[in-house]
Amino acid sequence: MHIVKQLMAIPGVIAAGEYAYRGDRFSFEGALTDEFARMASILCRANTLSVNMQSEIFDSFAENCGCRPVQGWIVRGRDITVCAIGNYFSFIENREDLLNDVMTIMRAKVGDIEDDLLVNLYARLGGDTKEALY
Amino acid sequence: MDLEKMMALPGAMAAFTFSDKGDLQNHVLREGTELTPQVLDLLTRSCVANLAIAGMEARGWEAVTGQAGFQPLQGFSVVGLEWSVVVNGNCGVVVKNRDADYEATFNALQTA
């Protein structure tokens, strides 16, 4: 079953989606409008880029310290939590055990994010960014 | 802040506190971990930055969409390859991914 459909089958998952790293495409299911899903995709991409940049810096201080490549991030709100793994995101209610279940499913279904995520992110922007990064 | 209590969380490798500017204040490292105080000092600065950005996004999201439930923010986590850092307020915990209980860690930080 596709990861978004699998997530949406869990009670308490408000919305789930997938976005393109280049930022121009997204798909989703759940209680978001198209415009809000577009905004969520941009937000997720920006945060993913930011934490990946941070992990590159950690790695330059302590190589292979266990942080890089970043797999995703979580924002915990009062009633709602946003989880992002790779290029998938989910908005979930703060119900008991739901966060752990969603994270387990997302990590298992998306798989380990490889080291080329930043290259994929930047390569779409144009130019020979790979050389500048590595 | 009882860092030893934080170290009792599932998979905890390190627990730490930091100033509003991101300076590492107190920390506990589990013996044998590859993390160092230098990495923690860098980590605390990213924690402050990430919490500030997440707070801005939560505030903006609520204002634009009318969807409530994000504020007040109760934490942020970066999920690395082997470990995750979970942070709220001026305290954070690094947990091994394979043993992590994100919910318990966020809850512990919330009540700390």
gemmi code that builds the backbone of each chain (N, CA, C; Angstrom):
import gemmi

chains = {
    "A": [
        ("MET", (0.852, -1.187, 0.000), (0.000, 0.000, 0.000), (0.899, 1.253, 0.000)),
        ("HIS", (0.491, 2.253, -0.743), (1.276, 3.482, -0.787), (1.338, 4.110, 0.604)),
        ("ILE", (2.474, 4.705, 0.905), (2.706, 5.210, 2.262), (1.651, 6.241, 2.694)),
        ("VAL", (1.242, 7.119, 1.788), (0.251, 8.143, 2.152), (-1.083, 7.488, 2.502)),
        ("LYS", (-1.489, 6.520, 1.725), (-2.754, 5.816, 2.013), (-2.646, 5.044, 3.326)),
        ("GLN", (-1.477, 4.453, 3.557), (-1.279, 3.698, 4.791), (-1.341, 4.620, 6.007)),
        ("LEU", (-0.744, 5.803, 5.880), (-0.788, 6.768, 6.983), (-2.213, 7.257, 7.222)),
        ("MET", (-2.924, 7.537, 6.126), (-4.280, 8.078, 6.266), (-5.253, 7.060, 6.859)),
        ("ALA", (-4.894, 5.788, 6.831), (-5.766, 4.751, 7.410), (-5.679, 4.727, 8.938)),
        ("ILE", (-4.707, 5.454, 9.495), (-4.519, 5.451, 10.956), (-5.388, 6.545, 11.580)),
        ("PRO", (-6.235, 6.199, 12.546), (-7.040, 7.233, 13.219), (-6.151, 8.285, 13.876)),
        ("GLY", (-6.460, 9.547, 13.635), (-5.676, 10.628, 14.221), (-4.733, 11.287, 13.232)),
        ("VAL", (-4.539, 10.647, 12.061), (-3.719, 11.299, 11.030), (-4.622, 12.265, 10.259)),
        ("ILE", (-4.277, 13.540, 10.294), (-5.123, 14.589, 9.707), (-4.894, 14.676, 8.204)),
        ("ALA", (-3.642, 14.639, 7.811), (-3.302, 14.726, 6.389), (-1.905, 14.154, 6.189)),
        ("ALA", (-1.656, 13.660, 4.991), (-0.322, 13.157, 4.660), (-0.065, 13.449, 3.194)),
        ("GLY", (1.201, 13.629, 2.853), (1.492, 13.950, 1.463), (2.938, 13.704, 1.089)),
        ("GLU", (3.204, 13.951, -0.174), (4.538, 13.782, -0.733), (4.838, 15.046, -1.534)),
        ("TYR", (6.066, 15.532, -1.451), (6.410, 16.722, -2.222), (7.697, 16.468, -2.988)),
        ("ALA", (7.827, 17.166, -4.108), (9.048, 17.056, -4.903), (10.108, 17.946, -4.286)),
        ("TYR", (11.348, 17.470, -4.217), (12.413, 18.271, -3.619), (12.597, 19.592, -4.347)),
        ("ARG", (12.293, 19.602, -5.660), (12.467, 20.855, -6.401), (11.382, 21.862, -6.045)),
        ("GLY", (10.351, 21.444, -5.338), (9.382, 22.371, -4.769), (8.217, 22.746, -5.656)),
        ("ASP", (8.095, 22.120, -6.808), (7.025, 22.541, -7.709), (5.878, 21.546, -7.817)),
        ("ARG", (5.974, 20.415, -7.156), (4.893, 19.433, -7.226), (4.638, 18.826, -5.852)),
        ("PHE", (3.394, 18.453, -5.642), (3.056, 17.787, -4.386), (1.775, 16.986, -4.594)),
        ("SER", (1.565, 16.017, -3.741), (0.293, 15.299, -3.714), (-0.034, 15.026, -2.253)),
        ("PHE", (-1.293, 14.905, -1.950), (-1.654, 14.725, -0.541), (-3.050, 14.117, -0.424)),
        ("GLU", (-3.346, 13.635, 0.765), (-4.699, 13.216, 1.125), (-5.001, 13.790, 2.506)),
        ("GLY", (-6.280, 14.047, 2.773), (-6.653, 14.500, 4.104), (-7.166, 15.920, 4.140)),
        ("ALA", (-7.245, 16.443, 5.367), (-7.926, 17.704, 5.617), (-7.016, 18.908, 5.384)),
        ("LEU", (-6.598, 19.101, 4.144), (-5.874, 20.307, 3.733), (-6.474, 20.757, 2.406)),
        ("THR", (-6.456, 22.042, 2.155), (-6.832, 22.503, 0.816), (-5.596, 22.384, -0.075)),
        ("ASP", (-5.783, 22.513, -1.381), (-4.643, 22.475, -2.302), (-3.606, 23.541, -1.942)),
        ("GLU", (-4.095, 24.734, -1.617), (-3.189, 25.835, -1.311), (-2.423, 25.564, -0.010)),
        ("PHE", (-3.108, 25.013, 0.987), (-2.433, 24.730, 2.253), (-1.424, 23.583, 2.086)),
        ("ALA", (-1.763, 22.625, 1.233), (-0.827, 21.523, 0.971), (0.405, 22.053, 0.235)),
        ("ARG", (0.200, 23.015, -0.648), (1.331, 23.632, -1.348), (2.232, 24.356, -0.353)),
        ("MET", (1.587, 25.100, 0.564), (2.358, 25.796, 1.598), (3.110, 24.816, 2.489)),
        ("ALA", (2.434, 23.720, 2.846), (3.063, 22.704, 3.706), (4.273, 22.095, 2.996)),
        ("SER", (4.157, 21.879, 1.701), (5.254, 21.292, 0.935), (6.464, 22.222, 0.915)),
        ("ILE", (6.201, 23.507, 0.739), (7.289, 24.491, 0.724), (7.957, 24.557, 2.101)),
        ("LEU", (7.121, 24.549, 3.147), (7.634, 24.593, 4.519), (8.502, 23.370, 4.804)),
        ("CYS", (8.014, 22.199, 4.399), (8.755, 20.960, 4.660), (10.085, 20.961, 3.914)),
        ("ARG", (10.050, 21.427, 2.683), (11.278, 21.462, 1.886), (12.296, 22.411, 2.528)),
        ("ALA", (11.809, 23.572, 2.972), (12.713, 24.560, 3.586), (13.338, 24.004, 4.870)),
        ("ASN", (12.526, 23.379, 5.705), (13.052, 22.822, 6.958), (14.020, 21.675, 6.686)),
        ("THR", (13.694, 20.843, 5.703), (14.570, 19.714, 5.364), (15.924, 20.227, 4.889)),
        ("LEU", (15.892, 21.250, 4.060), (17.133, 21.858, 3.572), (17.947, 22.426, 4.736)),
        ("SER", (17.256, 23.083, 5.653), (17.921, 23.722, 6.792), (18.606, 22.690, 7.696)),
        ("VAL", (17.882, 21.629, 8.058), (18.484, 20.645, 8.974), (19.591, 19.857, 8.280)),
        ("ASN", (19.500, 19.705, 6.965), (20.586, 19.048, 6.238), (21.838, 19.907, 6.223)),
        ("MET", (21.641, 21.206, 6.076), (22.777, 22.129, 6.146), (23.445, 22.012, 7.524)),
        ("GLN", (22.628, 21.968, 8.564), (23.177, 21.860, 9.923), (23.977, 20.565, 10.093)),
        ("SER", (23.444, 19.485, 9.551), (24.131, 18.194, 9.722), (25.467, 18.179, 8.979)),
        ("GLU", (25.538, 18.907, 7.871), (26.816, 19.022, 7.147), (27.852, 19.701, 8.054)),
        ("ILE", (27.406, 20.696, 8.788), (28.327, 21.411, 9.682), (28.754, 20.495, 10.836)),
        ("PHE", (27.784, 19.760, 11.419), (28.135, 18.812, 12.494), (29.197, 17.842, 11.994)),
        ("ASP", (28.979, 17.370, 10.765), (29.862, 16.360, 10.197), (31.279, 16.896, 10.000)),
        ("SER", (31.377, 18.195, 9.727), (32.705, 18.764, 9.544), (33.437, 18.882, 10.881)),
        ("PHE", (32.684, 18.936, 11.971), (33.294, 18.973, 13.309), (33.623, 17.568, 13.801)),
        ("ALA", (32.709, 16.650, 13.545), (32.874, 15.278, 14.033), (32.367, 14.336, 12.956)),
        ("GLU", (33.308, 13.851, 12.151), (32.921, 13.004, 11.021), (32.264, 11.719, 11.507)),
        ("ASN", (31.233, 11.326, 10.786), (30.489, 10.095, 11.109), (29.968, 10.085, 12.548)),
        ("CYS", (29.453, 11.226, 12.983), (28.951, 11.300, 14.353), (27.544, 10.705, 14.475)),
        ("GLY", (26.948, 10.288, 13.366), (25.656, 9.595, 13.435), (24.473, 10.449, 13.055)),
        ("CYS", (24.731, 11.684, 12.672), (23.624, 12.599, 12.342), (23.322, 12.599, 10.841)),
        ("ARG", (24.356, 12.516, 10.039), (24.234, 12.695, 8.598), (24.111, 11.354, 7.880)),
        ("PRO", (23.302, 11.194, 6.871), (22.348, 12.186, 6.369), (21.080, 12.243, 7.225)),
        ("VAL", (20.550, 13.435, 7.375), (19.331, 13.615, 8.163), (18.172, 12.877, 7.499)),
        ("GLN", (17.398, 12.201, 8.341), (16.263, 11.427, 7.822), (14.967, 12.247, 7.808)),
        ("GLY", (14.867, 13.184, 8.737), (13.646, 13.996, 8.790), (13.599, 14.849, 10.040)),
        ("TRP", (12.432, 15.321, 10.356), (12.280, 16.190, 11.529), (10.828, 16.145, 12.015)),
        ("ILE", (10.615, 16.620, 13.240), (9.283, 16.628, 13.851), (9.059, 17.993, 14.496)),
        ("VAL", (7.911, 18.593, 14.262), (7.507, 19.777, 15.022), (6.303, 19.384, 15.869)),
        ("ARG", (6.451, 19.525, 17.182), (5.377, 19.158, 18.113), (4.631, 20.419, 18.530)),
        ("GLY", (3.386, 20.537, 18.123), (2.555, 21.651, 18.558), (1.697, 21.253, 19.747)),
        ("ARG", (0.840, 22.146, 20.190), (0.000, 21.865, 21.364), (-0.925, 20.673, 21.108)),
        ("ASP", (-1.587, 20.676, 19.958), (-2.541, 19.604, 19.631), (-2.169, 18.837, 18.366)),
        ("ILE", (-1.305, 19.423, 17.566), (-0.963, 18.828, 16.267), (0.553, 18.698, 16.137)),
        ("THR", (0.982, 17.595, 15.533), (2.410, 17.382, 15.274), (2.615, 17.203, 13.774)),
        ("VAL", (3.683, 17.789, 13.264), (4.045, 17.601, 11.852), (5.300, 16.731, 11.802)),
        ("CYS", (5.225, 15.647, 11.038), (6.384, 14.760, 10.870), (6.811, 14.807, 9.412)),
        ("ALA", (8.107, 14.877, 9.167), (8.617, 14.835, 7.798), (9.762, 13.830, 7.741)),
        ("ILE", (9.635, 12.855, 6.871), (10.711, 11.894, 6.617), (10.952, 11.897, 5.118)),
        ("GLY", (12.200, 12.195, 4.719), (12.484, 12.292, 3.282), (11.582, 13.343, 2.665)),
        ("ASN", (10.902, 12.975, 1.599), (9.997, 13.941, 0.964), (8.525, 13.615, 1.229)),
        ("TYR", (8.275, 12.999, 2.384), (6.903, 12.737, 2.825), (6.624, 13.537, 4.093)),
        ("PHE", (5.378, 13.971, 4.245), (5.011, 14.670, 5.478), (3.662, 14.183, 5.981)),
        ("SER", (3.427, 14.374, 7.267), (2.107, 14.048, 7.828), (1.772, 15.022, 8.942)),
        ("PHE", (0.511, 15.388, 9.003), (-0.028, 16.193, 10.094), (-0.843, 15.231, 10.957)),
        ("ILE", (-0.500, 15.133, 12.236), (-1.209, 14.171, 13.091), (-1.682, 14.837, 14.376)),
        ("GLU", (-2.732, 14.269, 14.949), (-3.203, 14.745, 16.255), (-2.256, 14.241, 17.338)),
        ("ASN", (-2.203, 14.954, 18.453), (-1.378, 14.501, 19.579), (-2.153, 13.486, 20.403)),
        ("ARG", (-2.274, 12.268, 19.869), (-2.918, 11.171, 20.590), (-1.845, 10.248, 21.140)),
        ("GLU", (-2.186, 9.533, 22.188), (-1.224, 8.645, 22.816), (-0.700, 7.609, 21.812)),
        ("ASP", (0.578, 7.477, 21.744), (1.286, 6.481, 20.907), (1.219, 6.738, 19.407)),
        ("LEU", (0.444, 7.726, 18.979), (0.307, 7.947, 17.531), (1.627, 8.408, 16.900)),
        ("LEU", (2.328, 9.303, 17.578), (3.583, 9.811, 17.019), (4.584, 8.683, 16.781)),
        ("ASN", (4.723, 7.804, 17.785), (5.678, 6.693, 17.625), (5.254, 5.771, 16.489)),
        ("ASP", (3.942, 5.497, 16.378), (3.451, 4.620, 15.297), (3.718, 5.244, 13.931)),
        ("VAL", (3.407, 6.529, 13.803), (3.584, 7.217, 12.518), (5.065, 7.263, 12.141)),
        ("MET", (5.925, 7.551, 13.117), (7.365, 7.606, 12.833), (7.894, 6.235, 12.419)),
        ("THR", (7.429, 5.194, 13.090), (7.872, 3.835, 12.736), (7.462, 3.496, 11.311)),
        ("ILE", (6.224, 3.817, 10.959), (5.740, 3.509, 9.603), (6.478, 4.342, 8.563)),
        ("MET", (6.633, 5.625, 8.838), (7.311, 6.489, 7.855), (8.760, 6.054, 7.646)),
        ("ARG", (9.465, 5.767, 8.729), (10.874, 5.337, 8.587), (10.957, 4.016, 7.822)),
        ("ALA", (10.038, 3.106, 8.138), (10.074, 1.785, 7.500), (9.705, 1.872, 6.020)),
        ("LYS", (8.703, 2.667, 5.710), (8.203, 2.709, 4.330), (9.072, 3.597, 3.427)),
        ("VAL", (9.563, 4.695, 3.963), (10.397, 5.594, 3.141), (11.799, 5.004, 2.991)),
        ("GLY", (12.263, 4.311, 4.034), (13.616, 3.742, 3.999), (14.650, 4.784, 4.378)),
        ("ASP", (15.895, 4.349, 4.508), (16.955, 5.286, 4.880), (17.194, 6.296, 3.760)),
        ("ILE", (17.243, 7.559, 4.135), (17.553, 8.621, 3.171), (19.054, 8.583, 2.902)),
        ("GLU", (19.410, 8.588, 1.639), (20.823, 8.470, 1.281), (21.505, 9.847, 1.280)),
        ("ASP", (22.781, 9.804, 1.052), (23.611, 11.001, 1.137), (23.368, 11.999, 0.004)),
        ("ASP", (22.649, 11.582, -1.051), (22.520, 12.450, -2.218), (21.311, 13.394, -2.135)),
        ("LEU", (20.689, 13.485, -0.977), (19.499, 14.336, -0.868), (19.804, 15.792, -1.200)),
        ("LEU", (20.893, 16.307, -0.624), (21.233, 17.705, -0.890), (21.570, 17.926, -2.359)),
        ("VAL", (22.237, 16.961, -2.952), (22.571, 17.091, -4.364), (21.288, 17.184, -5.181)),
        ("ASN", (20.325, 16.321, -4.851), (19.041, 16.361, -5.556), (18.322, 17.683, -5.336)),
        ("LEU", (18.405, 18.187, -4.107), (17.741, 19.462, -3.806), (18.339, 20.596, -4.624)),
        ("TYR", (19.671, 20.639, -4.648), (20.337, 21.760, -5.294), (20.409, 21.627, -6.802)),
        ("ALA", (20.529, 20.393, -7.281), (20.755, 20.192, -8.710), (19.624, 20.788, -9.543)),
        ("ARG", (18.423, 20.820, -8.966), (17.273, 21.341, -9.693), (17.318, 22.857, -9.824)),
        ("LEU", (18.166, 23.488, -9.035), (18.217, 24.946, -9.068), (19.047, 25.465, -10.240)),
        ("GLY", (19.799, 24.571, -10.870), (20.605, 24.970, -12.015), (22.055, 25.159, -11.661)),
        ("GLY", (22.916, 25.041, -12.662), (24.337, 25.232, -12.446), (24.992, 23.991, -11.881)),
        ("ASP", (26.316, 24.048, -11.756), (27.071, 22.911, -11.266), (27.195, 23.016, -9.753)),
        ("THR", (26.108, 22.815, -9.066), (26.113, 22.999, -7.615), (26.796, 21.847, -6.904)),
        ("LYS", (26.872, 20.692, -7.565), (27.483, 19.537, -6.917), (28.947, 19.808, -6.582)),
        ("GLU", (29.619, 20.451, -7.530), (31.025, 20.738, -7.319), (31.211, 21.689, -6.123)),
        ("ALA", (30.311, 22.662, -5.995), (30.411, 23.623, -4.912), (30.141, 22.968, -3.555)),
        ("LEU", (29.286, 21.945, -3.564), (28.906, 21.312, -2.301), (29.958, 20.337, -1.806)),
        ("TYR", (30.561, 19.623, -2.729), (31.488, 18.568, -2.288), (32.874, 18.798, -2.865)),
    ],
    "B": [
        ("MET", (16.446, 21.390, 36.357), (16.433, 20.358, 35.314), (17.244, 19.139, 35.750)),
        ("ASP", (16.596, 17.990, 35.830), (17.272, 16.772, 36.250), (17.734, 15.997, 35.011)),
        ("LEU", (18.987, 16.206, 34.623), (19.492, 15.563, 33.406), (19.586, 14.055, 33.560)),
        ("GLU", (19.837, 13.583, 34.779), (19.912, 12.128, 35.008), (18.558, 11.478, 34.733)),
        ("LYS", (17.486, 12.213, 35.063), (16.137, 11.710, 34.790), (15.911, 11.617, 33.278)),
        ("MET", (16.434, 12.613, 32.567), (16.324, 12.594, 31.101), (17.106, 11.423, 30.506)),
        ("MET", (18.222, 11.082, 31.148), (19.046, 9.978, 30.649), (18.371, 8.622, 30.846)),
        ("ALA", (17.297, 8.611, 31.643), (16.551, 7.355, 31.847), (15.542, 7.112, 30.725)),
        ("LEU", (15.376, 8.101, 29.839), (14.443, 7.927, 28.716), (14.981, 6.847, 27.763)),
        ("PRO", (14.097, 6.120, 27.076), (14.560, 5.049, 26.186), (15.544, 5.560, 25.133)),
        ("GLY", (16.693, 4.936, 25.052), (17.677, 5.252, 24.018), (18.488, 6.507, 24.262)),
        ("ALA", (18.358, 7.114, 25.448), (19.044, 8.395, 25.692), (20.564, 8.236, 25.641)),
        ("MET", (21.210, 9.055, 24.834), (22.675, 9.056, 24.725), (23.265, 10.294, 25.381)),
        ("ALA", (22.475, 11.362, 25.420), (22.951, 12.610, 26.019), (21.751, 13.461, 26.418)),
        ("ALA", (21.940, 14.246, 27.442), (20.928, 15.220, 27.853), (21.661, 16.512, 28.151)),
        ("PHE", (21.019, 17.626, 27.859), (21.744, 18.885, 28.010), (20.789, 20.052, 28.201)),
        ("THR", (21.324, 21.132, 28.744), (20.587, 22.393, 28.831), (21.422, 23.460, 28.139)),
        ("PHE", (20.738, 24.514, 27.711), (21.445, 25.571, 26.988), (20.775, 26.912, 27.264)),
        ("SER", (21.546, 27.969, 27.017), (21.029, 29.319, 27.243), (20.138, 29.731, 26.067)),
        ("ASP", (19.461, 30.878, 26.221), (18.612, 31.384, 25.135), (19.417, 31.668, 23.870)),
        ("LYS", (20.719, 31.932, 24.041), (21.581, 32.198, 22.884), (22.121, 30.921, 22.256)),
        ("GLY", (21.949, 29.796, 22.958), (22.416, 28.530, 22.407), (23.717, 28.039, 22.995)),
        ("ASP", (24.205, 28.714, 24.052), (25.430, 28.218, 24.704), (25.107, 26.975, 25.525)),
        ("LEU", (25.925, 25.940, 25.360), (25.748, 24.718, 26.147), (26.030, 25.029, 27.610)),
        ("GLN", (25.100, 24.654, 28.497), (25.300, 24.946, 29.918), (25.703, 23.692, 30.677)),
        ("ASN", (24.764, 22.765, 30.815), (25.080, 21.500, 31.495), (24.826, 20.345, 30.531)),
        ("HIS", (25.558, 19.278, 30.717), (25.303, 18.116, 29.872), (25.724, 16.830, 30.561)),
        ("VAL", (25.087, 15.757, 30.129), (25.474, 14.408, 30.562), (25.611, 13.574, 29.296)),
        ("LEU", (26.719, 12.858, 29.156), (26.938, 11.989, 27.996), (27.009, 10.541, 28.454)),
        ("ARG", (26.333, 9.648, 27.755), (26.444, 8.234, 28.116), (27.833, 7.736, 27.734)),
        ("GLU", (28.395, 6.937, 28.604), (29.740, 6.428, 28.356), (29.769, 5.598, 27.073)),
        ("GLY", (30.770, 5.841, 26.248), (30.926, 5.063, 25.024), (30.261, 5.688, 23.811)),
        ("THR", (29.512, 6.749, 24.019), (28.858, 7.405, 22.888), (29.881, 8.172, 22.053)),
        ("GLU", (29.595, 8.294, 20.758), (30.518, 9.015, 19.875), (30.336, 10.531, 19.959)),
        ("LEU", (29.309, 10.971, 20.663), (29.067, 12.409, 20.815), (30.102, 13.024, 21.748)),
        ("THR", (30.423, 14.277, 21.462), (31.393, 14.996, 22.297), (30.757, 16.309, 22.767)),
        ("PRO", (31.314, 16.917, 23.808), (30.799, 18.231, 24.230), (30.846, 19.259, 23.099)),
        ("GLN", (31.846, 19.137, 22.214), (31.959, 20.072, 21.091), (30.758, 19.925, 20.139)),
        ("VAL", (30.371, 18.678, 19.867), (29.205, 18.448, 19.013), (27.942, 18.949, 19.709)),
        ("LEU", (27.837, 18.691, 21.014), (26.668, 19.165, 21.761), (26.577, 20.686, 21.731)),
        ("ASP", (27.736, 21.345, 21.824), (27.750, 22.808, 21.809), (27.229, 23.348, 20.477)),
        ("LEU", (27.560, 22.647, 19.412), (27.060, 23.033, 18.088), (25.565, 22.712, 17.975)),
        ("LEU", (25.226, 21.559, 18.535), (23.835, 21.088, 18.492), (22.896, 22.065, 19.207)),
        ("THR", (23.335, 22.584, 20.343), (22.469, 23.486, 21.105), (22.180, 24.773, 20.321)),
        ("ARG", (23.148, 25.203, 19.535), (22.931, 26.412, 18.715), (21.904, 26.135, 17.622)),
        ("SER", (21.982, 24.940, 17.036), (20.983, 24.593, 16.013), (19.611, 24.405, 16.656)),
        ("CYS", (19.599, 23.931, 17.911), (18.312, 23.735, 18.616), (17.591, 25.071, 18.781)),
        ("VAL", (18.326, 26.089, 19.210), (17.735, 27.420, 19.394), (17.201, 27.941, 18.061)),
        ("ALA", (18.015, 27.763, 17.000), (17.604, 28.238, 15.670), (16.349, 27.494, 15.201)),
        ("ASN", (16.350, 26.172, 15.362), (15.210, 25.376, 14.874), (13.934, 25.681, 15.649)),
        ("LEU", (14.066, 25.877, 16.953), (12.871, 26.206, 17.753), (12.307, 27.560, 17.331)),
        ("ALA", (13.209, 28.507, 17.050), (12.750, 29.838, 16.632), (12.046, 29.768, 15.277)),
        ("ILE", (12.627, 29.009, 14.360), (12.014, 28.876, 13.029), (10.662, 28.160, 13.138)),
        ("ALA", (10.627, 27.084, 13.911), (9.375, 26.333, 14.068), (8.297, 27.201, 14.723)),
        ("GLY", (8.703, 28.035, 15.661), (7.755, 28.944, 16.309), (7.181, 29.945, 15.324)),
        ("MET", (8.058, 30.463, 14.459), (7.611, 31.397, 13.430), (6.643, 30.702, 12.473)),
        ("GLU", (6.986, 29.487, 12.076), (6.128, 28.752, 11.138), (4.773, 28.425, 11.763)),
        ("ALA", (4.788, 28.043, 13.027), (3.534, 27.703, 13.707), (2.626, 28.933, 13.787)),
        ("ARG", (3.228, 30.043, 14.139), (2.473, 31.298, 14.254), (1.918, 31.703, 12.884)),
        ("GLY", (2.759, 31.621, 11.876), (2.343, 31.985, 10.526), (1.283, 31.050, 9.985)),
        ("TRP", (1.469, 29.753, 10.228), (0.507, 28.761, 9.730), (-0.873, 29.008, 10.333)),
        ("GLU", (-0.916, 29.248, 11.635), (-2.204, 29.487, 12.299), (-2.868, 30.757, 11.760)),
        ("ALA", (-2.062, 31.789, 11.545), (-2.612, 33.062, 11.069), (-3.155, 32.936, 9.643)),
        ("VAL", (-2.430, 32.219, 8.790), (-2.817, 32.139, 7.380), (-3.964, 31.146, 7.163)),
        ("THR", (-3.876, 29.995, 7.833), (-4.869, 28.940, 7.571), (-6.074, 29.002, 8.509)),
        ("GLY", (-5.915, 29.626, 9.650), (-6.991, 29.615, 10.648), (-7.046, 28.307, 11.414)),
        ("GLN", (-6.101, 27.413, 11.120), (-6.057, 26.116, 11.804), (-5.293, 26.272, 13.115)),
        ("ALA", (-5.969, 26.033, 14.235), (-5.322, 26.160, 15.539), (-4.684, 24.831, 15.935)),
        ("GLY", (-3.924, 24.856, 17.025), (-3.372, 23.608, 17.548), (-1.865, 23.503, 17.511)),
        ("PHE", (-1.198, 24.514, 16.954), (0.266, 24.455, 16.885), (0.917, 25.205, 18.044)),
        ("GLN", (0.289, 26.299, 18.446), (0.863, 27.115, 19.511), (0.198, 26.806, 20.853)),
        ("PRO", (0.916, 26.826, 21.946), (2.364, 27.014, 22.011), (3.112, 25.774, 21.538)),
        ("LEU", (4.255, 26.005, 20.933), (5.072, 24.918, 20.429), (5.568, 24.051, 21.592)),
        ("GLN", (5.569, 22.742, 21.384), (6.005, 21.846, 22.470), (7.277, 21.088, 22.123)),
        ("GLY", (7.942, 21.524, 21.077), (9.241, 20.925, 20.811), (9.539, 20.713, 19.345)),
        ("PHE", (10.792, 20.372, 19.097), (11.268, 20.124, 17.741), (12.263, 18.971, 17.809)),
        ("SER", (12.267, 18.156, 16.775), (13.220, 17.055, 16.742), (13.842, 16.952, 15.354)),
        ("VAL", (15.132, 16.739, 15.302), (15.807, 16.416, 14.048), (16.165, 14.933, 14.102)),
        ("VAL", (15.739, 14.198, 13.082), (15.979, 12.755, 13.051), (17.185, 12.485, 12.153)),
        ("GLY", (18.287, 12.137, 12.768), (19.492, 11.832, 12.005), (19.509, 10.376, 11.578)),
        ("LEU", (20.654, 9.936, 11.051), (20.750, 8.556, 10.583), (20.700, 7.568, 11.744)),
        ("GLU", (21.445, 7.857, 12.795), (21.513, 6.928, 13.930), (20.840, 7.453, 15.188)),
        ("TRP", (20.790, 8.773, 15.326), (20.168, 9.336, 16.521), (19.321, 10.556, 16.185)),
        ("SER", (18.460, 10.885, 17.127), (17.615, 12.072, 16.983), (17.866, 12.989, 18.164)),
        ("VAL", (17.774, 14.276, 17.913), (17.810, 15.214, 19.029), (16.400, 15.767, 19.196)),
        ("VAL", (15.904, 15.694, 20.435), (14.562, 16.185, 20.761), (14.740, 17.339, 21.727)),
        ("VAL", (14.118, 18.470, 21.424), (14.402, 19.657, 22.220), (13.127, 20.450, 22.476)),
        ("ASN", (13.069, 21.049, 23.639), (11.980, 21.975, 23.967), (12.488, 22.934, 25.038)),
        ("GLY", (12.094, 24.185, 24.954), (12.552, 25.166, 25.936), (14.061, 25.283, 25.891)),
        ("ASN", (14.703, 25.055, 27.030), (16.161, 25.159, 27.102), (16.806, 23.815, 27.432)),
        ("CYS", (16.117, 22.751, 27.038), (16.611, 21.419, 27.367), (16.468, 20.490, 26.164)),
        ("GLY", (17.394, 19.576, 26.012), (17.306, 18.631, 24.898), (17.838, 17.268, 25.281)),
        ("VAL", (17.427, 16.269, 24.521), (17.886, 14.898, 24.731), (18.255, 14.310, 23.374)),
        ("VAL", (19.371, 13.593, 23.324), (19.736, 12.851, 22.112), (19.387, 11.392, 22.362)),
        ("VAL", (18.590, 10.823, 21.467), (18.146, 9.430, 21.653), (18.523, 8.596, 20.431)),
        ("LYS", (18.884, 7.333, 20.672), (19.167, 6.411, 19.571), (17.874, 6.123, 18.833)),
        ("ASN", (17.910, 6.192, 17.511), (16.678, 6.003, 16.735), (16.028, 4.656, 16.988)),
        ("ARG", (16.845, 3.616, 17.094), (16.242, 2.282, 17.205), (15.528, 2.061, 18.536)),
        ("ASP", (15.876, 2.846, 19.541), (15.233, 2.697, 20.856), (14.327, 3.884, 21.199)),
        ("ALA", (14.262, 4.859, 20.316), (13.610, 6.129, 20.668), (12.116, 5.977, 20.926)),
        ("ASP", (11.659, 6.653, 21.968), (10.235, 6.812, 22.229), (9.992, 8.325, 22.151)),
        ("TYR", (9.647, 8.781, 20.949), (9.536, 10.231, 20.725), (8.484, 10.856, 21.627)),
        ("GLU", (7.385, 10.142, 21.769), (6.287, 10.677, 22.573), (6.717, 10.882, 24.032)),
        ("ALA", (7.342, 9.861, 24.588), (7.796, 9.955, 25.982), (8.840, 11.060, 26.135)),
        ("THR", (9.689, 11.211, 25.128), (10.745, 12.230, 25.215), (10.159, 13.630, 25.142)),
        ("PHE", (9.233, 13.845, 24.210), (8.573, 15.162, 24.148), (7.829, 15.437, 25.459)),
        ("ASN", (7.145, 14.428, 25.978), (6.382, 14.621, 27.221), (7.303, 14.942, 28.394)),
        ("ALA", (8.438, 14.254, 28.453), (9.383, 14.503, 29.548), (9.933, 15.927, 29.475)),
        ("LEU", (10.208, 16.376, 28.266), (10.735, 17.738, 28.105), (9.671, 18.782, 28.429)),
        ("GLN", (8.427, 18.428, 28.149), (7.329, 19.357, 28.403), (7.133, 19.587, 29.902)),
        ("THR", (7.331, 18.535, 30.669), (7.087, 18.639, 32.110), (8.354, 18.990, 32.884)),
        ("ALA", (9.484, 19.035, 32.155), (10.765, 19.282, 32.850), (10.829, 20.704, 33.391)),
    ],
}
model = gemmi.Model(1)
for chain_id, residues in chains.items():
    chain = gemmi.Chain(chain_id)
    for i, (resn, *xyz) in enumerate(residues, 1):
        res = gemmi.Residue()
        res.name, res.seqid = resn, gemmi.SeqId(i, " ")
        for name, pos in zip(("N", "CA", "C"), xyz):
            atom = gemmi.Atom()
            atom.name, atom.element = name, gemmi.Element(name[0])
            atom.pos, atom.b_iso = gemmi.Position(*pos), 0.0
            res.add_atom(atom)
        chain.add_residue(res)
    model.add_chain(chain)
structure = gemmi.Structure()
structure.add_model(model)
structure.setup_entities()
